[in-house]
């Protein structure tokens, strides 16, 4: 098993999803707030197809590193969760992201935003 520091893993995921045009990318640092994970990476996508493309890119980009625990929501692609143990990636359709409001729920978490690269 290849060990990757949680922050380095989060940054790698951000690079992978940025290449596939994920939007409104946010990194929440949960180390002091959660015993479940260290970071949330949250992004929005324009379509269900784009959600799957981004999920596929992350799974391919991290293959062989033994860091993905499981994936949820791939079939419906409205909210895909990729659990990388210390980092949880949330790929949202905008309306689903707004409805669940993870950024509001974890509003105390230190936050980094990554501008869309258009």
Backbone torsions as a table, in degrees:
resi	resn	phi	psi	omega
1	UNK	NA	129.3	178.9
2	UNK	-85.0	124.9	179.2
3	UNK	-90.0	128.1	176.2
4	UNK	-124.8	129.9	177.9
5	UNK	-59.1	141.3	-176.4
6	UNK	-52.8	-44.5	-179.0
7	UNK	-66.3	-40.3	177.9
8	UNK	-63.9	-39.2	177.1
9	UNK	-63.7	-44.8	178.3
10	UNK	-59.2	-44.2	-179.7
11	UNK	-65.3	-38.2	177.3
12	UNK	-63.5	-43.2	178.3
13	UNK	-61.7	-42.6	179.5
14	UNK	-61.7	-40.8	177.1
15	UNK	-63.2	-44.2	-178.9
16	UNK	-62.7	-45.1	-177.5
17	UNK	-75.1	-29.4	176.4
18	UNK	-64.2	-36.7	178.7
19	UNK	-65.0	-23.5	-179.5
20	UNK	-101.9	18.3	172.7
21	UNK	67.5	32.6	170.8
22	UNK	-61.3	150.1	-177.2
23	UNK	-116.5	157.7	174.7
24	UNK	49.7	52.8	-178.3
25	UNK	-77.4	129.4	-179.5
26	UNK	-131.6	139.0	173.8
27	UNK	-113.6	121.2	176.5
28	UNK	-106.9	128.7	178.9
29	UNK	-92.2	108.9	-175.7
30	UNK	-105.5	8.9	-174.0
31	UNK	-53.1	-39.6	-177.4
32	UNK	-92.2	-2.4	-174.3
33	UNK	-115.7	-15.8	-173.9
34	UNK	-140.7	142.0	173.6
35	UNK	-95.4	-1.3	-176.4
36	UNK	-87.3	-40.6	-176.8
37	UNK	-153.5	164.5	179.3
38	UNK	-92.5	-36.0	-175.2
39	UNK	-140.0	147.7	164.2
40	UNK	-109.1	133.0	165.2
41	UNK	-109.7	124.4	-176.6
42	UNK	-123.1	136.0	176.5
43	UNK	-146.5	163.0	175.8
44	UNK	-113.2	153.7	178.6
45	UNK	-135.5	157.4	-176.4
46	UNK	-85.3	-15.6	-177.8
47	UNK	-155.9	164.4	176.2
48	UNK	-63.3	-37.0	179.0
49	UNK	-63.5	-44.4	178.8
50	UNK	-62.6	-37.4	177.9
51	UNK	-58.8	-44.8	179.6
52	UNK	-68.6	-38.0	178.4
53	UNK	-61.0	-43.6	179.6
54	UNK	-66.6	-44.2	178.1
55	UNK	-59.8	-44.5	179.0
56	UNK	-61.1	-42.1	-179.3
57	UNK	-62.7	-40.1	179.3
58	UNK	-68.0	-46.4	-179.2
59	UNK	-62.6	-39.3	177.8
60	UNK	-69.6	-42.7	-178.6
61	UNK	-66.1	-24.5	179.8
62	UNK	-105.1	2.4	-178.0
63	UNK	-61.9	144.2	-179.9
64	UNK	84.1	-9.4	-179.1
65	UNK	-95.8	-7.2	176.7
66	UNK	56.5	41.9	-178.1
67	UNK	-112.1	-7.9	-179.0
68	UNK	-94.9	121.1	178.1
69	UNK	-80.9	-54.8	177.5
70	UNK	-163.1	168.6	-179.1
71	UNK	-128.7	135.7	177.4
72	UNK	-127.0	148.6	172.6
73	UNK	83.3	8.3	-175.7
74	UNK	-63.0	-40.2	-176.7
75	UNK	-65.4	-46.0	-178.8
76	UNK	-82.3	-30.4	173.1
77	UNK	60.3	24.1	175.4
78	UNK	-90.2	-30.9	174.4
79	UNK	-148.4	105.4	177.4
80	UNK	-101.6	128.4	177.2
81	UNK	-111.2	125.0	173.1
82	UNK	-114.8	113.5	-177.0
83	UNK	-91.7	112.2	178.0
84	UNK	-111.2	37.8	179.3
85	UNK	63.3	-79.0	-176.4
86	UNK	-85.0	-9.2	178.7
87	UNK	-135.8	129.6	173.8
88	UNK	-109.8	122.2	176.5
89	UNK	-96.6	126.2	176.6
90	UNK	-113.4	116.0	177.2
91	UNK	-106.7	113.1	-172.1
92	UNK	-116.2	144.8	157.8
93	UNK	-73.5	144.5	-172.9
94	UNK	-53.5	-42.5	-177.9
95	UNK	-67.7	-32.3	178.3
96	UNK	-73.8	-40.3	177.2
97	UNK	-60.1	-44.8	179.1
98	UNK	-63.7	-44.0	-177.7
99	UNK	-60.5	-47.3	-176.5
100	UNK	-82.3	-26.2	171.8
101	UNK	53.2	48.4	-179.5
102	UNK	-58.3	-36.0	179.9
103	UNK	-66.1	-32.9	175.4
104	UNK	-72.8	-43.7	-179.1
105	UNK	-61.3	-35.7	-179.5
106	UNK	-107.9	39.2	-175.6
107	UNK	-61.7	-20.7	178.9
108	UNK	-81.7	-9.9	-176.4
109	UNK	-75.6	137.1	171.0
110	UNK	-56.3	142.0	-169.2
111	UNK	-132.1	138.3	172.5
112	UNK	-124.9	134.3	178.3
113	UNK	-110.3	144.2	-179.1
114	UNK	-119.7	112.9	-176.5
115	UNK	-63.5	148.0	176.2
116	UNK	-63.6	136.0	179.3
117	UNK	-99.5	88.6	-178.7
118	UNK	-96.8	NA	NA
